[in-house]
Amino acid sequence: MQTAEDIAARIVEQARGLNRIIVALAGAPGAGKSTLSEQLLAALPTGEAALVPMDGFHFDNVVLDAMGLRNRKGAPETFDCAGLAATLRRVRSGDEAVAVPVFDREADLARAGAAIIPADARFVLVEGNYLLLDRAPWSKLAPLFDLTIFIEVPLAELERRLLARWTDLGRSAEATRAWVDGNDLPNARLVIESSRPAGIVWRNEAMVG
């Protein structure tokens, strides 16, 4: 099985001759995207890698309430895909440092300008559920990525991780079960069934989600 170091070496190899490489790291909720992203950031050349988290482009709860989508938070339509695309185009140009939002899961909101992608970062990772989703508007992101990675985890394992995630964040067992069954698992099935093939598929059932 490939390690994070193996994948980092592949990224470095693919970046030869490029000023910057943008890598999409996708997978279902609970697949371990954040964990792998952290491992790749540590394995890539020091000071040359940065991360754009798709979750930072969540619509705010006030907006979701107005849209009638609060109970579907985390579904594709609850993200500012156009804003993500515009940000990635700026990142891709490499002309300047770019501020990106970061989602605070405990506060349940995105914090604007919470991270900076330096102008000299050669390796930019973008992680999120729907980066490879083969439907509009998400399919328009495809030209912005030089390499794509998909984390493959069995649905039963994803369910276990998602139940643990929300319980750890203080939700009751009943509320957790309802949210996972009504929201997280349908989103996970969508990602698994409707994502474009990735350049690298990483199967790791043991990873912490």
C-alpha positions as CSV (number, residue, x, y, z in Angstrom):
1,M,0.0,0.0,0.0
2,Q,1.2,3.5,-0.8
3,T,2.3,5.7,2.1
4,A,1.9,9.4,2.3
5,E,5.6,9.6,1.6
6,D,5.1,7.7,-1.6
7,I,2.3,10.1,-2.7
8,A,4.5,13.1,-1.8
9,A,7.3,11.7,-4.0
10,R,4.8,11.3,-6.9
11,I,3.7,15.0,-6.4
12,V,7.3,16.2,-6.4
13,E,8.0,14.2,-9.5
14,Q,5.0,15.5,-11.3
15,A,6.0,19.1,-10.3
16,R,9.3,18.9,-12.2
17,G,9.5,21.9,-14.6
18,L,6.4,23.6,-13.0
19,N,6.5,26.7,-10.9
20,R,3.4,25.4,-9.0
21,I,1.4,22.2,-8.9
22,I,-2.2,22.0,-7.6
23,V,-3.3,18.7,-6.2
24,A,-6.9,17.8,-5.5
25,L,-7.5,15.4,-2.6
26,A,-11.0,14.2,-2.6
27,G,-13.1,11.6,-0.7
28,A,-16.3,11.1,1.1
29,P,-17.0,12.7,4.5
30,G,-15.0,10.8,7.1
31,A,-12.6,9.3,4.5
32,G,-9.5,10.9,6.2
33,K,-8.8,13.8,3.8
34,S,-7.6,16.1,6.5
35,T,-5.3,13.4,8.0
36,L,-3.7,12.7,4.6
37,S,-3.4,16.4,3.9
38,E,-1.5,16.9,7.1
39,Q,0.8,13.9,6.3
40,L,1.5,15.2,2.8
41,L,2.3,18.7,4.1
42,A,4.8,17.2,6.4
43,A,6.3,14.9,3.7
44,L,6.6,17.6,1.0
45,P,9.7,19.9,0.9
46,T,9.7,22.1,4.0
47,G,8.2,25.6,3.5
48,E,7.1,24.8,-0.1
49,A,3.6,23.4,0.5
50,A,0.2,24.9,1.4
51,L,-3.4,23.8,1.8
52,V,-6.7,25.1,0.5
53,P,-9.6,23.4,2.4
54,M,-12.9,23.2,0.5
55,D,-14.8,23.3,3.7
56,G,-13.8,27.0,4.1
57,F,-16.3,27.7,1.3
58,H,-19.3,26.5,3.2
59,F,-22.2,29.0,3.0
60,D,-22.8,30.6,6.4
61,N,-25.7,29.2,8.5
62,V,-27.6,32.5,8.0
63,V,-27.4,32.0,4.2
64,L,-28.3,28.4,4.5
65,D,-31.4,29.2,6.6
66,A,-32.5,31.8,3.9
67,M,-32.0,29.1,1.2
68,G,-33.8,26.5,3.2
69,L,-30.7,24.2,3.2
70,R,-29.6,24.3,6.8
71,N,-30.6,20.6,7.3
72,R,-28.5,19.7,4.2
73,K,-25.3,21.5,5.3
74,G,-22.4,19.6,3.8
75,A,-24.2,18.7,0.5
76,P,-22.8,20.1,-2.7
77,E,-25.3,22.9,-3.0
78,T,-24.3,24.3,0.5
79,F,-20.9,25.4,-0.8
80,D,-19.8,28.4,-2.7
81,C,-18.3,26.5,-5.6
82,A,-17.9,29.6,-7.8
83,G,-16.0,31.3,-5.0
84,L,-13.7,28.2,-4.6
85,A,-13.1,28.2,-8.4
86,A,-12.2,32.0,-8.4
87,T,-9.8,31.4,-5.5
88,L,-8.1,28.5,-7.2
89,R,-7.6,30.5,-10.3
90,R,-5.8,33.2,-8.3
91,V,-3.8,30.5,-6.6
92,R,-3.0,28.9,-10.0
93,S,-1.6,32.2,-11.3
94,G,1.0,32.3,-8.6
95,D,1.2,36.1,-8.9
96,E,0.6,36.9,-5.3
97,A,-0.2,35.5,-1.9
98,V,-3.8,34.5,-1.6
99,A,-5.9,34.5,1.6
100,V,-8.3,31.5,2.0
101,P,-11.1,30.8,4.4
102,V,-11.0,27.9,6.9
103,F,-13.9,26.1,8.4
104,D,-14.1,25.9,12.2
105,R,-16.0,22.7,12.9
106,E,-16.6,23.4,16.6
107,A,-17.9,26.9,15.9
108,D,-19.8,25.6,12.8
109,L,-18.7,28.5,10.6
110,A,-16.0,29.5,8.1
111,R,-13.4,32.0,9.1
112,A,-12.5,34.4,6.3
113,G,-8.9,35.0,5.5
114,A,-7.8,32.4,8.1
115,A,-4.9,31.0,6.1
116,I,-2.5,32.3,3.4
117,I,-1.2,30.5,0.3
118,P,2.2,32.1,-0.2
119,A,3.1,33.2,-3.7
120,D,6.2,31.0,-3.6
121,A,4.4,27.8,-2.5
122,R,5.2,25.2,-5.2
123,F,2.9,22.5,-3.9
124,V,-0.7,23.5,-3.2
125,L,-3.1,20.8,-1.9
126,V,-6.8,21.3,-2.2
127,E,-8.9,18.9,0.0
128,G,-12.7,18.4,0.0
129,N,-15.5,16.0,-0.7
130,Y,-16.7,17.3,-4.1
131,L,-13.5,18.3,-5.9
132,L,-13.9,15.4,-8.4
133,L,-17.7,15.4,-8.6
134,D,-18.8,14.9,-12.2
135,R,-21.7,17.3,-12.3
136,A,-22.1,21.1,-12.7
137,P,-20.8,23.3,-11.3
138,W,-18.2,21.1,-9.6
139,S,-17.0,19.6,-12.9
140,K,-15.7,23.1,-13.9
141,L,-12.9,22.7,-11.4
142,A,-11.3,19.9,-13.3
143,P,-8.9,22.1,-15.4
144,L,-7.6,23.7,-12.2
145,F,-5.9,20.5,-10.9
146,D,-2.6,19.0,-12.1
147,L,-3.0,15.8,-10.1
148,T,-6.0,14.2,-8.4
149,I,-6.1,11.8,-5.4
150,F,-9.2,9.9,-4.2
151,I,-9.3,8.3,-0.7
152,E,-11.4,5.1,-0.9
153,V,-13.0,3.8,2.3
154,P,-15.8,1.2,2.7
155,L,-19.2,2.8,3.4
156,A,-19.5,0.9,6.7
157,E,-16.2,2.3,8.0
158,L,-17.3,5.8,6.9
159,E,-20.5,5.4,8.9
160,R,-18.5,4.3,12.0
161,R,-16.3,7.4,11.7
162,L,-19.1,9.8,11.1
163,L,-21.1,8.6,14.1
164,A,-18.0,9.0,16.3
165,R,-17.2,12.5,14.9
166,W,-20.6,14.0,15.8
167,T,-20.8,12.2,19.1
168,D,-17.3,13.6,20.0
169,L,-18.6,17.1,19.1
170,G,-21.3,16.7,21.7
171,R,-24.4,15.7,19.7
172,S,-26.8,13.2,21.3
173,A,-26.9,9.7,20.0
174,E,-30.3,10.3,18.5
175,A,-29.3,13.5,16.8
176,T,-26.1,12.0,15.6
177,R,-27.9,9.0,14.1
178,A,-30.4,11.2,12.3
179,W,-27.8,13.5,10.9
180,V,-25.5,10.7,9.6
181,D,-28.4,8.8,8.1
182,G,-30.1,11.9,6.6
183,N,-27.1,13.9,5.5
184,D,-23.6,12.5,5.8
185,L,-24.2,9.1,4.3
186,P,-26.2,10.4,1.3
187,N,-23.3,12.8,0.7
188,A,-20.8,10.0,1.0
189,R,-22.7,7.8,-1.5
190,L,-22.8,10.7,-3.9
191,V,-19.0,11.2,-3.7
192,I,-18.3,7.5,-4.1
193,E,-20.7,7.0,-7.0
194,S,-20.3,10.3,-8.9
195,S,-16.7,11.4,-8.7
196,R,-14.4,11.3,-11.7
197,P,-11.6,8.8,-11.8
198,A,-8.5,10.1,-9.9
199,G,-4.9,9.8,-10.9
200,I,-4.2,8.2,-7.6
201,V,-6.6,6.0,-5.6
202,W,-5.6,5.5,-2.0
203,R,-7.3,2.7,-0.1
204,N,-6.7,2.8,3.6
205,E,-9.4,1.4,5.8
206,A,-7.2,1.8,8.9
207,M,-6.8,5.6,8.6
208,V,-8.4,7.7,11.3
209,G,-11.2,9.8,9.6
